[in-house]
Amino acid sequence: MFTTTPPTSNLQLPTSNHSPEIHYFCRMERIYLDNAATTPLAPAVLEAMMPYLTAQFGNPSSIYSYGRESRLAIENARKSVAKILHAHPAEIFFTSGGTESSNTAISAAVRDLGCRHIISSPIEHHATLHTVEHMYHSGEAALSYVKLLPNGHIDLEDLEKLLAASEEKCLVTLMHANNEIGNMLDIHAVGELCKLYGAIFHSDTVQTVGHFPFDLRNTPVHFITGAGHKFHGPKGVGMLYINENVKIKPFVHGGSQERNMRAGTENLYGIVGFAKALELATEHYEQDSSYIRGLKMYMMDQLKKQIKGVAFNGDPLGSCLYTVLSVSFPKTEKSEMILFNLDINNICASGGSACTSGADQGSHVIRAINHNPNQVTVRFSFSKNNTQAEIDQVVEKLKDMI
């Protein structure tokens, strides 16, 4: 049953005798509804990382005890991640985040695996879109975009037509869940199509690793990606799953780290934090996902009741992330400044992907599925830390802004 109380946390607010200015800053009420951009670090994750930020600082490549302790921490993290995702430890490579992981997978598919035709979609994250465009413009691969259905889902019939018509080996790169509208791909159906036509399949799973259970031993995919900061882990660390049947060349040269695949001293405390965050997310998946889904549904209901002409992008009641709600509001003189006014009111949301929100380009995803100049789109994304009371406050503010 849906409640308004979020799952418990051990986080305690500071209560020291700071100056009045700092004390006021600490007490400011900020409503954070941009969890698809990043999430706050869980206290238990920070606790797991702290020994490797302080006393256990050895270089994992060193042969003495400090180094061996660090190496053991990384390999234990790898085993933990592999177990949770139902993969083999040798299939898990730690990276700097989802962008590096997707770049690596796409580049390797073309340069090492012989893919000369890339099939993607116009609503991928820029980490994928810009990489496939680079491959195309450099003459390394042909590029096709699969059609979208009216609700923003991938047209699987069109995908099969593209695969069947291709005379070259294909790389299919399609995200598991869209970071702006939340639509989820049938990853198994796409994987089976790729198997049928001998294609390599990469899926950007940054929005779903840590939010949904995975069984990679029974999922027909060659590459998936993850980023720790999307599920209450640290920033600057991610992972790339490379199926054991795929052999690619090293993607960073200069050392033997990550089994000779990614040179450079490992992000020790980041890797430990990634594994701990994934462990906690998996342990509390049923409770957290039910609670967060309840918040999303509650906000949808309140917006429909309180604001005339509101619309929702994608497939919010169907195959969709429980963490993301993309809302289109009627365009007025007030609503054109909606993100700015939300910020003034200490409400954090975005107009689309956080990776492009600093540039006044609009959302390529919204343009592709709902290019209505009379609407203004805001993405709200939720976590276990949000409350129903916060949703009520945001809806009240939105009524004044529209």
LUMKEDO-22940 format. One line per field, with one value per residue: residue in one letter; x, y, z of N, C-alpha, C in turn. Coordinates in steps of 0.2 Angstrom, whole numbers. Layout:
N
rest	(A,...)
nu	(X,...)
nv	(Y,...)
nw	(Z,...)
cau	(X,...)
cav	(Y,...)
caw	(Z,...)
cu	(X,...)
cv	(Y,...)
cw	(Z,...)
//
This chain:
402
rest	(M,F,T,T,T,P,P,T,S,N,L,Q,L,P,T,S,N,H,S,P,E,I,H,Y,F,C,R,M,E,R,I,Y,L,D,N,A,A,T,T,P,L,A,P,A,V,L,E,A,M,M,P,Y,L,T,A,Q,F,G,N,P,S,S,I,Y,S,Y,G,R,E,S,R,L,A,I,E,N,A,R,K,S,V,A,K,I,L,H,A,H,P,A,E,I,F,F,T,S,G,G,T,E,S,S,N,T,A,I,S,A,A,V,R,D,L,G,C,R,H,I,I,S,S,P,I,E,H,H,A,T,L,H,T,V,E,H,M,Y,H,S,G,E,A,A,L,S,Y,V,K,L,L,P,N,G,H,I,D,L,E,D,L,E,K,L,L,A,A,S,E,E,K,C,L,V,T,L,M,H,A,N,N,E,I,G,N,M,L,D,I,H,A,V,G,E,L,C,K,L,Y,G,A,I,F,H,S,D,T,V,Q,T,V,G,H,F,P,F,D,L,R,N,T,P,V,H,F,I,T,G,A,G,H,K,F,H,G,P,K,G,V,G,M,L,Y,I,N,E,N,V,K,I,K,P,F,V,H,G,G,S,Q,E,R,N,M,R,A,G,T,E,N,L,Y,G,I,V,G,F,A,K,A,L,E,L,A,T,E,H,Y,E,Q,D,S,S,Y,I,R,G,L,K,M,Y,M,M,D,Q,L,K,K,Q,I,K,G,V,A,F,N,G,D,P,L,G,S,C,L,Y,T,V,L,S,V,S,F,P,K,T,E,K,S,E,M,I,L,F,N,L,D,I,N,N,I,C,A,S,G,G,S,A,C,T,S,G,A,D,Q,G,S,H,V,I,R,A,I,N,H,N,P,N,Q,V,T,V,R,F,S,F,S,K,N,N,T,Q,A,E,I,D,Q,V,V,E,K,L,K,D,M,I)
nu	(4,2,12,16,28,45,57,67,82,99,105,110,106,118,122,129,138,137,141,128,124,129,121,108,109,110,97,89,75,75,68,71,69,76,82,85,95,106,109,108,122,121,121,127,134,144,150,155,165,174,186,194,197,205,213,216,224,232,240,232,240,251,263,265,257,247,244,239,228,220,218,211,199,194,192,183,172,170,166,154,146,145,138,125,120,119,130,147,162,173,167,164,169,176,173,174,161,144,145,158,158,148,153,165,159,152,162,171,163,162,176,183,174,169,157,149,138,127,113,102,93,83,81,91,103,115,128,127,122,130,142,139,136,149,156,149,152,165,167,167,156,140,124,109,92,80,62,50,36,20,19,32,39,51,49,48,45,50,64,67,65,76,87,86,87,100,116,128,137,129,128,117,111,103,94,90,81,73,81,74,60,57,52,53,63,59,71,74,67,73,86,84,81,92,101,95,99,112,118,127,123,121,116,111,110,110,100,93,101,103,90,82,80,92,96,109,114,104,100,100,112,126,133,131,128,133,131,136,131,118,110,112,125,143,149,158,161,158,151,155,148,154,150,155,158,162,176,186,198,210,204,209,226,242,244,241,229,212,212,221,213,209,219,227,227,216,199,198,190,178,174,172,162,152,149,143,132,125,122,114,103,98,95,84,75,61,54,58,55,41,37,42,36,23,24,26,14,5,9,5,-9,-12,-8,-16,-28,-26,-21,-25,-25,-13,-1,6,22,28,26,19,10,12,25,37,49,48,53,53,44,38,32,21,17,4,9,13,15,20,23,34,45,47,56,66,58,55,67,70,61,67,65,71,72,71,73,74,87,100,113,112,105,111,113,104,96,84,75,80,74,60,57,57,47,36,33,27,24,17,18,27,40,44,54,52,59,61,66,69,70,61,45,27,22,31,28,15,18,26,16,7,15,17,4,3,13,9)
nv	(-6,11,23,39,40,40,26,22,31,32,44,59,76,90,97,108,122,132,147,160,162,150,141,144,141,127,124,127,123,112,104,90,84,78,65,57,63,63,55,57,53,38,36,23,19,29,26,13,17,25,19,17,29,34,26,14,15,10,7,-3,-10,-13,-23,-26,-27,-16,-13,-26,-27,-17,-22,-33,-28,-22,-33,-41,-32,-33,-46,-45,-37,-44,-55,-50,-45,-57,-62,-66,-63,-60,-54,-41,-24,-11,7,25,29,29,35,33,19,17,23,15,2,4,9,-2,-12,-8,-7,-18,-29,-30,-23,-15,-7,3,2,13,24,39,45,42,43,56,51,40,44,54,47,37,45,51,39,37,49,48,39,25,17,13,21,19,24,18,18,26,22,31,33,34,22,10,4,-11,-20,-12,-12,-25,-25,-17,-24,-36,-31,-27,-28,-28,-33,-29,-17,-15,-3,2,10,4,10,26,41,53,52,40,28,10,-2,-18,-28,-41,-45,-37,-42,-55,-53,-48,-59,-68,-62,-61,-50,-38,-33,-19,-11,4,4,13,19,9,-1,-5,-1,-11,-29,-39,-52,-58,-69,-75,-66,-60,-51,-41,-30,-20,-6,4,17,23,34,35,27,30,29,33,47,47,34,19,5,-8,-21,-35,-47,-64,-71,-62,-54,-41,-27,-19,-4,7,11,7,1,-14,-14,-19,-32,-30,-22,-9,3,12,18,11,18,16,18,23,11,2,9,9,-5,-7,2,-4,-16,-12,-6,-17,-26,-18,-17,-21,-14,-1,2,0,10,22,21,24,37,43,40,46,60,61,60,71,82,81,84,97,105,112,105,98,86,70,63,50,33,33,25,12,2,8,18,18,28,40,55,63,78,88,105,118,131,147,164,164,150,148,151,141,132,140,147,137,133,145,143,134,121,107,101,96,100,90,80,80,82,91,102,114,120,130,121,114,98,84,72,75,83,73,65,72,86,99,116,123,118,116,107,97,87,76,67,54,48,36,45,55,63,62,74,83,82,87,101,105,103,113,125,124,126,140,144,142)
nw	(0,-4,4,13,18,16,13,27,32,37,38,45,49,50,66,72,79,68,58,57,43,37,44,40,27,28,32,22,12,0,-14,-22,-38,-49,-51,-61,-67,-57,-42,-24,-14,-5,13,18,8,7,19,16,7,14,21,10,6,15,26,19,6,-4,-20,-32,-40,-34,-25,-12,5,6,-7,-11,-3,-8,-21,-19,-14,-25,-34,-26,-27,-40,-41,-34,-41,-53,-48,-44,-56,-63,-71,-77,-67,-75,-86,-82,-82,-75,-77,-81,-81,-88,-101,-106,-106,-116,-127,-128,-131,-143,-152,-152,-157,-170,-174,-170,-171,-183,-187,-199,-201,-193,-182,-175,-164,-165,-152,-143,-129,-129,-128,-135,-147,-152,-154,-163,-174,-176,-180,-192,-200,-201,-210,-206,-204,-210,-206,-199,-194,-183,-185,-175,-164,-161,-148,-144,-142,-149,-165,-168,-179,-190,-186,-188,-202,-206,-202,-209,-222,-223,-230,-224,-208,-193,-180,-167,-158,-144,-132,-115,-107,-109,-105,-104,-107,-101,-107,-110,-117,-125,-121,-123,-134,-144,-143,-147,-161,-165,-163,-173,-185,-184,-178,-168,-152,-142,-127,-119,-103,-93,-85,-80,-74,-57,-54,-59,-59,-66,-78,-85,-90,-96,-105,-122,-126,-130,-125,-110,-100,-85,-72,-57,-50,-53,-45,-31,-29,-31,-41,-57,-59,-67,-76,-88,-96,-105,-115,-113,-125,-134,-141,-139,-142,-131,-124,-117,-117,-110,-98,-87,-81,-76,-82,-93,-102,-99,-96,-82,-66,-55,-50,-35,-23,-29,-36,-26,-20,-30,-31,-18,-18,-28,-23,-12,-18,-25,-14,-8,-18,-21,-11,-13,-27,-27,-19,-25,-38,-33,-30,-42,-49,-41,-43,-56,-56,-47,-55,-66,-61,-56,-65,-80,-97,-96,-101,-104,-109,-119,-113,-100,-92,-96,-103,-95,-86,-68,-61,-68,-75,-88,-92,-101,-102,-105,-116,-110,-106,-93,-91,-100,-93,-84,-79,-74,-64,-56,-51,-44,-34,-26,-32,-40,-56,-73,-90,-99,-104,-92,-97,-107,-103,-100,-111,-123,-132,-133,-131,-140,-139,-136,-147,-157,-154,-150,-156,-152,-153,-144,-131,-116,-109,-95,-85,-72,-60,-49,-32,-18,-8,-9,-5,-3,2,-3,-17,-17,-13,-25,-35,-31,-33,-47,-52,-50,-59,-72)
cau	(0,7,12,19,34,50,61,72,89,103,108,108,108,123,119,135,137,140,139,121,124,129,116,103,110,109,90,85,71,76,64,75,66,80,86,87,102,110,106,112,126,118,126,130,139,150,153,159,170,178,192,198,198,209,219,218,225,237,239,230,245,257,263,265,250,243,241,235,221,216,216,206,193,191,190,177,167,168,162,147,142,143,133,119,118,120,135,153,166,177,163,163,174,174,175,172,154,140,147,164,156,144,158,169,156,151,169,174,159,164,183,185,170,167,151,149,131,125,106,101,86,84,80,96,107,120,133,127,120,136,147,137,137,156,157,146,155,172,167,168,150,134,120,101,88,74,56,47,29,17,20,39,43,54,45,52,45,55,70,68,66,83,92,85,89,107,121,134,136,125,128,111,113,96,94,85,75,75,82,69,53,56,50,57,63,59,78,74,64,78,91,82,81,100,103,93,102,119,120,130,118,123,110,113,106,112,94,90,105,102,83,78,84,95,99,113,116,98,98,104,115,133,136,127,132,130,134,135,128,111,107,114,132,147,150,164,163,153,154,154,147,156,148,161,158,164,183,188,205,210,201,214,233,247,245,238,223,206,214,224,208,208,225,226,226,208,196,197,184,173,172,169,155,147,146,139,126,121,120,109,98,95,92,78,72,54,51,59,52,34,36,44,31,17,25,25,7,2,10,1,-16,-13,-7,-22,-33,-25,-18,-29,-21,-7,0,12,25,30,21,20,6,14,32,41,53,44,57,53,38,39,26,20,12,2,14,10,20,22,26,40,50,45,62,69,54,55,74,69,57,71,63,76,69,75,69,76,93,105,119,111,101,115,113,97,94,78,76,80,69,54,56,56,40,30,36,22,27,12,19,33,41,48,55,52,62,60,70,66,71,56,39,21,21,35,24,10,21,28,10,4,19,16,-2,5,17,6)
cav	(0,17,28,45,40,36,21,25,32,34,51,64,83,92,101,111,129,136,154,160,161,143,137,146,137,120,123,129,117,111,98,87,79,77,59,53,66,60,54,58,47,34,36,17,19,33,22,8,20,29,16,17,36,36,22,9,19,7,6,-10,-14,-14,-30,-26,-28,-11,-14,-32,-25,-13,-26,-38,-24,-21,-40,-42,-28,-36,-52,-43,-34,-50,-60,-46,-45,-64,-62,-69,-58,-58,-50,-34,-20,-4,13,31,30,27,38,30,13,16,25,9,-3,6,9,-9,-16,-6,-8,-25,-35,-30,-20,-9,-4,4,4,16,28,46,47,39,48,59,47,35,47,57,42,33,50,51,33,38,54,46,33,19,13,16,23,20,26,14,22,26,22,37,34,35,16,8,0,-18,-22,-8,-14,-31,-24,-14,-30,-40,-28,-25,-32,-28,-35,-24,-16,-12,1,5,11,0,15,32,45,59,50,34,22,5,-7,-25,-30,-48,-46,-35,-47,-61,-51,-48,-66,-70,-59,-61,-43,-36,-29,-14,-7,9,2,17,21,3,-5,-2,0,-17,-35,-41,-59,-57,-76,-77,-60,-60,-44,-41,-25,-16,-1,6,22,22,40,35,23,32,28,39,49,46,27,15,-2,-10,-28,-37,-54,-68,-73,-56,-52,-34,-25,-14,2,12,8,10,-3,-20,-14,-22,-37,-28,-19,-2,5,17,16,11,22,11,20,23,5,0,12,6,-11,-6,5,-9,-21,-9,-5,-24,-28,-15,-16,-22,-9,6,3,1,17,27,21,27,44,45,40,52,66,61,61,78,87,80,87,103,109,111,105,95,80,66,61,43,28,33,20,6,0,14,18,20,34,46,57,68,82,94,110,123,136,153,169,162,144,148,152,137,129,146,148,131,134,151,141,128,114,104,97,97,101,84,77,85,83,96,107,120,123,131,118,110,91,80,67,78,85,67,61,77,92,104,122,126,115,116,100,97,80,75,60,52,43,34,50,60,62,64,81,87,82,92,108,106,104,120,130,124,130,147,146,140)
caw	(0,-4,10,11,22,12,17,32,31,43,37,50,47,55,71,75,80,63,58,55,36,35,47,36,21,29,33,16,10,-7,-17,-28,-42,-55,-49,-67,-69,-53,-35,-18,-11,1,19,19,2,9,24,13,3,18,22,4,5,21,28,14,0,-8,-27,-33,-44,-30,-23,-5,8,5,-14,-11,0,-13,-27,-16,-13,-32,-36,-22,-30,-47,-40,-31,-47,-57,-45,-44,-63,-66,-76,-74,-65,-81,-90,-79,-83,-72,-81,-78,-81,-94,-107,-108,-107,-122,-132,-129,-134,-150,-156,-152,-162,-177,-176,-168,-172,-190,-189,-204,-202,-186,-182,-168,-164,-164,-146,-139,-126,-134,-127,-141,-154,-155,-156,-170,-179,-177,-184,-199,-203,-202,-215,-203,-204,-212,-200,-200,-188,-183,-184,-168,-164,-159,-140,-142,-142,-155,-170,-169,-186,-194,-184,-192,-209,-207,-201,-215,-228,-222,-233,-219,-202,-190,-173,-165,-151,-142,-124,-112,-104,-111,-99,-104,-106,-97,-111,-109,-123,-124,-123,-125,-141,-148,-143,-151,-168,-167,-164,-179,-191,-183,-176,-161,-148,-136,-124,-114,-97,-87,-81,-77,-69,-50,-54,-61,-59,-73,-78,-91,-93,-100,-109,-128,-127,-130,-121,-107,-97,-79,-69,-50,-47,-55,-40,-25,-28,-32,-48,-59,-59,-70,-78,-95,-97,-111,-115,-114,-132,-138,-139,-141,-141,-126,-125,-115,-117,-105,-91,-87,-76,-79,-86,-99,-106,-98,-92,-78,-59,-54,-46,-30,-18,-33,-38,-20,-19,-35,-29,-12,-20,-32,-18,-8,-23,-26,-8,-7,-25,-21,-7,-16,-33,-26,-16,-30,-43,-30,-30,-49,-50,-37,-46,-62,-54,-45,-61,-71,-57,-54,-71,-86,-103,-95,-105,-102,-114,-119,-111,-93,-89,-99,-102,-93,-79,-62,-58,-73,-77,-93,-92,-105,-99,-110,-116,-109,-104,-87,-92,-104,-88,-79,-76,-70,-58,-51,-47,-39,-28,-24,-34,-45,-61,-79,-97,-103,-101,-88,-101,-112,-100,-99,-118,-125,-138,-132,-131,-146,-138,-136,-154,-161,-152,-148,-157,-151,-150,-139,-125,-112,-106,-89,-83,-65,-58,-41,-28,-12,-3,-10,-1,-6,4,-8,-23,-16,-14,-32,-39,-29,-36,-54,-53,-50,-64,-78)
cu	(4,6,16,26,39,54,66,79,93,106,105,110,113,119,124,133,140,138,131,120,124,123,109,103,108,101,86,81,72,72,68,71,69,84,88,94,107,106,110,116,122,123,130,135,145,154,158,165,176,185,197,200,203,214,221,219,230,235,237,235,251,257,263,257,245,240,237,228,217,214,211,199,190,188,183,171,165,164,154,143,140,137,126,116,118,124,141,158,170,173,162,169,172,177,173,165,150,142,153,162,152,149,163,166,154,157,171,170,161,171,186,181,167,160,152,143,128,117,105,94,88,83,85,99,112,126,133,126,127,142,145,138,144,158,155,150,162,173,168,162,145,129,113,98,82,68,54,39,26,19,28,43,46,50,50,51,49,62,72,69,73,88,91,88,97,112,127,132,134,127,121,112,106,96,88,79,78,75,77,62,51,54,55,57,62,66,78,72,69,84,90,83,88,103,101,96,109,122,123,125,121,117,113,108,107,106,91,94,104,94,79,83,86,97,103,114,110,96,102,106,122,136,130,131,129,134,132,131,120,107,110,121,136,147,157,166,157,155,151,154,149,154,154,163,161,171,184,195,205,208,205,221,237,248,241,231,217,207,216,219,208,214,223,225,218,206,193,191,178,170,169,162,150,144,142,132,122,118,114,102,94,92,85,74,64,51,52,55,44,33,37,38,24,18,23,17,3,3,6,-6,-17,-12,-13,-28,-33,-23,-22,-24,-15,-7,6,15,27,24,21,16,8,21,36,44,48,47,56,46,40,32,26,15,10,7,10,16,24,26,33,46,50,51,66,65,54,62,73,66,60,68,68,72,73,70,70,82,98,111,118,107,105,115,106,96,88,80,75,75,62,52,55,49,34,32,30,24,23,13,26,34,46,48,56,55,63,65,66,66,65,49,33,20,25,31,18,12,23,21,7,8,18,10,-1,9,14,1)
cv	(6,21,34,46,37,31,25,26,34,41,56,71,86,97,105,118,133,143,154,159,154,139,138,142,130,119,125,122,117,104,96,82,79,71,55,57,63,60,56,52,44,34,29,16,23,29,17,11,23,25,17,24,38,31,17,12,16,7,-1,-14,-15,-21,-31,-26,-22,-12,-20,-31,-22,-18,-31,-34,-23,-28,-42,-38,-31,-42,-51,-41,-39,-54,-57,-46,-52,-64,-66,-63,-56,-54,-43,-30,-13,2,19,33,28,29,34,23,12,18,18,4,-2,6,2,-13,-15,-9,-15,-31,-35,-27,-14,-5,-3,6,7,19,35,49,44,45,50,55,42,39,50,52,38,39,51,45,34,43,53,41,26,14,17,17,23,21,22,19,21,26,29,38,34,28,14,3,-6,-21,-18,-10,-20,-30,-21,-20,-34,-37,-26,-30,-33,-31,-29,-23,-12,-9,5,5,7,4,22,37,51,57,44,28,17,0,-14,-28,-37,-49,-43,-39,-53,-60,-51,-54,-69,-68,-58,-54,-43,-31,-25,-11,-3,7,7,19,15,-1,-1,-1,-6,-23,-36,-49,-60,-64,-78,-71,-60,-53,-45,-36,-22,-11,1,12,23,28,40,31,24,30,34,41,47,38,23,8,-4,-18,-30,-45,-58,-71,-68,-54,-46,-32,-20,-8,8,8,11,6,-9,-20,-17,-27,-35,-24,-12,0,11,15,17,16,18,12,20,16,1,3,10,0,-11,-3,0,-14,-19,-9,-12,-27,-25,-13,-16,-16,-2,7,4,8,23,27,24,34,47,45,45,59,67,63,68,83,87,84,94,108,107,110,101,88,77,63,53,38,27,27,13,4,6,14,21,26,41,48,63,72,88,99,115,129,143,158,167,155,143,148,147,134,134,147,143,131,140,148,134,121,112,100,99,98,95,81,82,86,88,102,114,124,124,128,114,102,88,75,69,80,79,64,66,84,97,110,126,123,116,110,101,89,80,68,59,47,41,40,56,58,64,72,85,87,87,99,109,107,111,125,130,127,137,149,145,146)
cw	(0,2,8,15,18,17,22,30,37,43,42,48,52,60,75,75,74,63,56,47,34,38,43,30,22,30,27,14,2,-9,-23,-32,-49,-54,-55,-70,-64,-46,-30,-16,-5,7,19,13,4,14,21,9,8,19,16,2,10,22,22,7,-5,-15,-28,-37,-40,-26,-15,-2,6,-2,-14,-8,-5,-19,-25,-16,-20,-35,-33,-25,-36,-46,-38,-37,-51,-55,-45,-51,-67,-72,-73,-72,-71,-86,-88,-79,-80,-76,-77,-78,-87,-100,-110,-110,-114,-128,-134,-133,-142,-154,-157,-157,-169,-179,-175,-170,-179,-192,-194,-205,-195,-187,-175,-169,-163,-157,-141,-135,-130,-133,-133,-147,-157,-157,-162,-175,-181,-182,-191,-203,-205,-207,-212,-203,-207,-206,-202,-193,-188,-182,-177,-169,-161,-152,-139,-142,-149,-159,-171,-176,-191,-192,-188,-199,-211,-207,-207,-221,-228,-226,-229,-212,-198,-183,-172,-158,-149,-135,-121,-109,-106,-105,-98,-103,-103,-101,-111,-115,-121,-126,-125,-132,-146,-149,-147,-159,-170,-168,-171,-185,-189,-181,-169,-158,-142,-134,-119,-108,-91,-82,-78,-73,-62,-49,-56,-60,-66,-72,-85,-94,-97,-104,-116,-129,-126,-125,-117,-103,-90,-76,-62,-48,-49,-50,-33,-23,-30,-40,-50,-60,-63,-72,-85,-95,-104,-111,-117,-121,-136,-136,-143,-139,-135,-128,-122,-114,-112,-99,-92,-83,-80,-84,-93,-104,-105,-93,-88,-71,-58,-49,-40,-26,-23,-35,-32,-19,-24,-33,-23,-14,-24,-28,-14,-12,-24,-20,-7,-13,-24,-17,-10,-22,-32,-23,-21,-36,-40,-31,-37,-51,-47,-40,-52,-61,-52,-51,-65,-67,-56,-60,-77,-92,-102,-99,-103,-108,-114,-117,-104,-89,-91,-97,-101,-86,-74,-59,-62,-75,-82,-94,-97,-103,-105,-110,-115,-107,-98,-88,-96,-99,-83,-75,-71,-64,-53,-47,-42,-32,-25,-25,-40,-50,-67,-85,-101,-99,-98,-92,-106,-109,-99,-106,-120,-132,-138,-132,-138,-145,-139,-144,-158,-160,-151,-149,-158,-149,-145,-132,-122,-108,-100,-87,-75,-64,-51,-39,-22,-7,-4,-6,-5,-4,-1,-15,-23,-16,-21,-36,-38,-33,-44,-56,-54,-56,-71,-81)
//
